Amino acid sequence: MARFTVLIVAAILAFLVAAPVPEVTAKKYLVGDKKFWNPYINYDTWVQGKHFYLGDWLYFVYYRDQHNILEVNKTDYERCISDHPIRNYTRGAGRDIVPLNVTKQYYLLDGRGGCFKGMKLTVTVEKLPPPPKSAPVKH
C-alpha cells in the first residue's frame, strides 16, 4: 500500500511539474510606437484596442528640450492645463517611464505648451484578469 501511495504522489508531482504555468509579465508600451511622444499624433487612436494592467509601464521617448510628461487631474487634462501637476515623470534624458502601479485612470500631457498640438494621453489601468480555470482532473 505504501508503494501505491508513493506512485500516486510521484504521478501528481510529475503532472504539476509538466503542467504549463501561466507567465505573468508586465508589458512595456512605447508611447506613439515608432512616432514616439510628438505633436500631431492622435493618442486617443493610439490607445484604442490596448489593455493596460497593473504593473505595465509606459515608455516615453521625446526631445528633452522641447517636451515633458506630467500627470494631471481630469479637469486639467481636458483643459490642457499643466500649472499644478500631480506628478512630473520627466527626468531630463527624454527617455522616461510612467509605471502603471495603481488601478486608476491616468491623465498625462506635455506640460510645455499645454498639450502642444495634441500631446496628451489617458489610460485606464485595470487589475490582471484571473487566469483561466484548469479542467478538472479525471480519475
Secondary structure, DSSP 8 states (H G I E B T S, - for coil): -HHHHHHHHHHHHHHHHHS--------EEETTGGG-S-TT--HHHHHTT--EETT-EEEEE--TTT---EE--HHHHHHT--SS-SEE---SSSEEEEE--SSSEEEEE-TTTTSGGG-EEEEEEE-------------
